Amino acid sequence: MKELVFGHKNPDTDAIVAAKAYAYLQNQLGADAEAVALGAPNEETKFVLDYFKEPTPRVVTTVSNEVEAVMLVDHNEVQQSADDVKDVTVTHVVDHHRIANFETAAPLYYHAEPLGCSSTVIYKEFKQNDVEVPASLAGMMASAIISDTLLLKSPTTTKEDVVALKELAKIADLDYEAYGLEMLKAGTNLSSKTEEELITADAKSFEMGGKTVRVDQVNTVDLDEVFAREDKLRAAMEKQSSEEGFDLFLLMVTDILESNSRLLVVGEPKDVVEKAFEKTLSNDKMDLPGVVSRKKQIVPQLEAAF
């Protein structure tokens, strides 16, 4: 029976690479799996796919019209998954995030570890099953680790991510430090994107305290360049919040070279944001030195404040 494998909506590099890697592994183990994506790849992911001459997975929004069962990578929360994920059987989950808003009627295989990247977890499964990683796939999995850990600078980075990156880079014959900087910079070319694209490209929704909280992360090498568009970004966030029912919308703009972030916040309750980070918003903005991880330095603090 064929199954689809996919990461979260608004996919980042790990969401797309993890799907390709896990589908490959499952097929090697005798399954019939196809990697798909719940959105088009971003600029960084396009760079990775082009560099390793790998095809882009086809984009789907629903899955029950194709299959009866699916495998999830790099997510588990229903609002981040396929629109009709509740209409299919989830047989596998491989993830590195919190578990929330997720339940199944049938037993399943669930492998989650608090590592920096889903592709690190999947690489461990390749080794456990004694399956060789092809060079191009190793390069992409290394790219996913670079992306999720900001070239091993993020506080989400673990020793296992470091080991996995070095081993995968060796398989791919990749100078991961030089390549990684080039790859991360490719993802910061924002001038061609509309404000709507910027606030959607890497956005995730979370349920907290009865509120729907939207957090979007944009990587850049120049915070001021992004905030020159502040008025238009604010308007786009307010419009999307009204249309989609977001109570609170945080735009997290991260300087990947300096390892700092600046928030732009619309909606309510804003006082929860101030409580979460023990800082005062100034014109709906807040600088967060040393903060680069939504997963570890933004979401848990907001949840605690709520």
C-alpha positions as CSV (number, residue, x, y, z in Angstrom):
1,M,0.0,0.0,0.0
2,K,1.4,3.3,-1.0
3,E,2.0,6.0,1.6
4,L,2.9,9.7,1.3
5,V,5.7,11.2,3.4
6,F,5.7,14.9,4.1
7,G,6.8,17.6,6.5
8,H,4.9,20.7,7.7
9,K,3.1,23.4,5.8
10,N,5.3,26.3,4.6
11,P,8.2,23.8,4.4
12,D,11.7,24.8,5.3
13,T,14.8,22.8,4.1
14,D,14.5,20.1,6.8
15,A,10.8,19.5,6.1
16,I,11.4,18.8,2.5
17,V,14.8,17.0,2.9
18,A,13.5,14.8,5.8
19,A,10.5,13.7,3.6
20,K,12.8,12.8,0.8
21,A,15.3,11.0,3.1
22,Y,12.6,9.1,5.0
23,A,10.8,8.0,1.9
24,Y,14.1,6.7,0.5
25,L,14.8,4.8,3.7
26,Q,11.3,3.3,3.8
27,N,11.6,2.2,0.2
28,Q,14.9,0.6,0.9
29,L,13.2,-1.3,3.8
30,G,10.4,-2.6,1.4
31,A,7.7,0.1,1.7
32,D,6.0,2.0,-1.1
33,A,6.6,5.6,-0.1
34,E,6.6,8.9,-2.0
35,A,7.9,12.2,-0.6
36,V,5.6,15.2,-1.2
37,A,5.6,18.7,0.2
38,L,2.8,20.9,1.7
39,G,4.1,23.9,-0.1
40,A,6.7,25.2,-2.6
41,P,10.4,25.2,-1.5
42,N,11.9,28.5,-0.2
43,E,15.0,30.1,-1.7
44,E,17.3,28.2,0.6
45,T,15.8,24.9,-0.2
46,K,15.8,25.6,-4.0
47,F,19.6,26.3,-3.6
48,V,20.0,22.9,-2.0
49,L,17.9,21.0,-4.5
50,D,19.7,22.7,-7.4
51,Y,23.2,22.1,-5.9
52,F,22.6,18.4,-5.5
53,K,20.6,18.1,-8.7
54,E,17.6,16.7,-6.9
55,P,14.0,17.0,-8.1
56,T,11.5,19.1,-6.2
57,P,8.8,17.0,-4.5
58,R,5.3,17.6,-5.9
59,V,3.2,19.9,-3.8
60,V,-0.1,18.6,-2.3
61,T,-2.6,20.1,0.1
62,T,-4.8,17.1,0.7
63,V,-3.8,13.4,0.9
64,S,-6.9,11.3,1.5
65,N,-7.8,11.6,-2.2
66,E,-4.6,9.7,-3.0
67,V,-3.8,7.3,-0.1
68,E,-5.2,5.8,3.1
69,A,-2.0,6.1,5.2
70,V,0.8,8.7,5.6
71,M,4.1,9.2,7.4
72,L,4.9,12.6,9.0
73,V,8.3,14.1,9.4
74,D,9.4,17.3,11.1
75,H,6.0,17.9,12.6
76,N,3.1,16.3,14.4
77,E,0.6,19.2,15.2
78,V,-2.6,18.9,13.2
79,Q,-2.7,22.6,12.2
80,Q,0.8,22.3,10.6
81,S,-0.1,19.2,8.6
82,A,-2.1,18.3,5.5
83,D,-5.6,19.8,5.6
84,D,-7.2,16.3,5.8
85,V,-4.7,14.5,7.8
86,K,-7.4,13.4,10.2
87,D,-9.0,11.4,7.4
88,V,-6.0,9.1,6.9
89,T,-4.0,6.7,9.1
90,V,-0.7,8.1,10.3
91,T,1.6,5.1,10.5
92,H,4.9,6.8,11.2
93,V,6.1,10.1,12.8
94,V,9.8,11.2,12.9
95,D,10.2,14.5,14.6
96,H,12.2,16.8,16.9
97,H,9.5,19.1,18.1
98,R,7.1,19.1,21.0
99,I,4.0,16.9,20.8
100,A,0.7,18.8,20.7
101,N,-2.8,18.5,19.2
102,F,-1.9,15.0,18.0
103,E,-3.7,11.7,18.5
104,T,-4.3,8.5,16.5
105,A,-6.9,5.8,16.5
106,A,-4.4,3.1,15.7
107,P,-0.9,2.3,17.1
108,L,1.9,3.8,15.1
109,Y,5.7,4.1,14.9
110,Y,6.8,7.3,16.7
111,H,10.4,8.4,16.9
112,A,11.0,11.8,18.3
113,E,14.2,13.1,19.9
114,P,15.2,16.6,21.2
115,L,17.8,17.1,18.5
116,G,18.5,20.1,16.3
117,C,17.1,18.6,13.1
118,S,14.7,15.9,11.9
119,S,17.3,14.8,9.4
120,T,19.6,13.9,12.3
121,V,17.0,11.6,13.7
122,I,16.5,10.0,10.3
123,Y,20.2,9.6,9.8
124,K,20.3,7.6,13.0
125,E,17.6,5.3,11.5
126,F,19.7,4.8,8.4
127,K,22.5,3.6,10.6
128,Q,20.2,1.5,12.8
129,N,18.9,-0.3,9.7
130,D,22.3,-0.5,8.1
131,V,21.1,1.4,5.0
132,E,23.7,3.4,3.0
133,V,23.0,7.1,2.4
134,P,23.6,8.1,-1.2
135,A,26.0,11.0,-1.7
136,S,23.5,13.5,-3.0
137,L,21.0,12.6,-0.2
138,A,23.8,12.9,2.4
139,G,24.5,16.4,1.0
140,M,20.9,17.4,1.4
141,M,20.6,15.9,4.9
142,A,23.7,17.9,5.8
143,S,22.0,21.0,4.4
144,A,19.0,20.4,6.5
145,I,21.1,20.2,9.7
146,I,23.0,23.4,8.6
147,S,19.6,25.1,8.1
148,D,18.0,24.0,11.3
149,T,21.0,24.7,13.5
150,L,22.2,27.8,11.6
151,L,25.5,26.2,10.9
152,L,25.7,24.6,14.4
153,K,25.2,28.1,16.1
154,S,21.7,27.6,17.3
155,P,21.0,26.6,20.9
156,T,19.0,23.7,19.6
157,T,22.3,22.1,18.3
158,T,23.3,18.9,20.0
159,K,26.5,16.8,19.9
160,E,24.6,14.3,17.8
161,D,23.8,17.0,15.2
162,V,27.5,17.9,15.0
163,V,28.5,14.3,14.5
164,A,25.8,13.7,11.9
165,L,26.7,16.8,9.9
166,K,30.4,15.9,9.8
167,E,29.6,12.3,8.8
168,L,27.1,13.3,6.1
169,A,29.4,16.0,4.7
170,K,32.1,13.4,4.4
171,I,29.8,11.1,2.5
172,A,28.8,14.0,0.2
173,D,32.5,15.2,-0.1
174,L,31.3,18.6,1.1
175,D,33.1,21.5,2.8
176,Y,30.2,22.1,5.1
177,E,31.4,25.4,6.6
178,A,32.0,27.2,3.2
179,Y,29.0,25.6,1.6
180,G,26.8,26.2,4.6
181,L,27.4,30.0,4.7
182,E,26.7,30.2,0.9
183,M,23.5,28.2,1.5
184,L,22.2,30.3,4.4
185,K,22.9,33.5,2.5
186,A,20.9,32.1,-0.5
187,G,17.9,32.0,1.8
188,T,18.3,35.6,2.8
189,N,17.7,37.1,-0.6
190,L,14.4,38.8,0.3
191,S,14.3,41.8,-2.1
192,S,12.2,39.8,-4.7
193,K,9.6,38.7,-2.1
194,T,6.4,40.5,-1.3
195,E,5.4,41.3,2.3
196,E,2.8,38.5,2.1
197,E,5.4,36.0,1.0
198,L,7.8,37.1,3.8
199,I,5.2,36.6,6.6
200,T,4.1,33.2,5.2
201,A,7.4,31.6,4.1
202,D,8.3,30.0,7.4
203,A,5.2,30.5,9.5
204,K,3.7,28.1,12.0
205,S,0.6,28.2,14.1
206,F,0.4,27.2,17.8
207,E,-2.6,26.9,20.2
208,M,-1.7,28.6,23.5
209,G,-4.0,29.5,26.3
210,G,-7.1,29.3,24.0
211,K,-5.4,31.7,21.5
212,T,-4.1,31.0,18.0
213,V,-0.5,32.3,17.9
214,R,1.3,32.6,14.6
215,V,5.1,32.8,14.6
216,D,7.0,33.4,11.3
217,Q,10.8,33.5,11.1
218,V,12.7,35.3,8.4
219,N,16.5,35.0,8.1
220,T,18.5,37.9,7.0
221,V,22.0,39.4,7.1
222,D,20.6,42.9,7.5
223,L,17.8,43.6,10.0
224,D,17.4,47.2,8.9
225,E,16.8,46.1,5.3
226,V,13.8,44.0,6.5
227,F,12.5,46.7,8.9
228,A,12.6,49.3,6.1
229,R,9.4,47.5,5.0
230,E,7.9,47.6,8.5
231,D,4.6,49.4,7.7
232,K,3.8,47.0,4.8
233,L,4.8,44.0,6.9
234,R,2.6,45.1,9.7
235,A,-0.4,45.7,7.3
236,A,0.1,42.2,5.8
237,M,0.2,40.6,9.2
238,E,-2.9,42.4,10.3
239,K,-4.7,41.4,7.1
240,Q,-3.7,37.7,7.4
241,S,-4.6,37.6,11.1
242,S,-8.1,38.9,10.2
243,E,-8.6,36.4,7.4
244,E,-7.1,33.4,9.1
245,G,-8.2,34.0,12.7
246,F,-4.8,34.5,14.3
247,D,-5.0,36.3,17.7
248,L,-1.4,37.1,18.0
249,F,1.2,37.2,15.2
250,L,4.9,37.4,15.8
251,L,7.3,38.1,13.0
252,M,10.8,37.0,14.1
253,V,13.5,38.5,11.9
254,T,16.9,36.7,12.6
255,D,20.3,38.0,11.7
256,I,22.1,34.8,10.9
257,L,25.6,36.4,11.1
258,E,25.1,38.2,14.4
259,S,22.8,35.6,16.0
260,N,20.2,38.1,17.1
261,S,16.5,38.5,16.4
262,R,14.0,41.4,16.3
263,L,10.3,40.8,16.8
264,L,7.4,42.7,15.2
265,V,4.1,41.9,17.0
266,V,0.5,42.5,16.0
267,G,-2.7,41.3,17.7
268,E,-3.3,40.6,21.3
269,P,-2.4,39.9,24.1
270,K,0.8,41.8,23.6
271,D,1.5,41.8,27.3
272,V,2.1,38.1,27.1
273,V,5.0,38.7,24.7
274,E,6.5,41.2,27.2
275,K,6.0,38.7,30.0
276,A,7.6,35.9,28.0
277,F,10.8,37.8,27.3
278,E,10.9,40.1,30.3
279,K,11.2,43.1,27.9
280,T,8.9,46.0,26.9
281,L,7.7,46.3,23.3
282,S,8.5,49.6,21.7
283,N,6.2,50.5,18.8
284,D,5.3,46.7,18.7
285,K,9.0,45.8,18.3
286,M,11.5,44.0,20.6
287,D,15.2,43.2,20.1
288,L,16.3,39.7,21.4
289,P,20.1,39.4,21.5
290,G,21.3,35.8,21.1
291,V,17.8,34.5,20.1
292,V,17.8,32.5,16.9
293,S,15.5,29.5,17.6
294,R,11.7,29.7,17.4
295,K,11.5,26.1,18.7
296,K,13.6,26.6,21.8
297,Q,13.8,30.4,22.5
298,I,10.4,31.7,21.4
299,V,7.6,29.1,21.6
300,P,8.3,27.6,25.1
301,Q,8.6,31.1,26.6
302,L,5.3,32.2,25.1
303,E,3.6,29.0,26.3
304,A,5.0,29.6,29.8
305,A,3.7,33.2,29.8
306,F,0.3,32.2,28.6
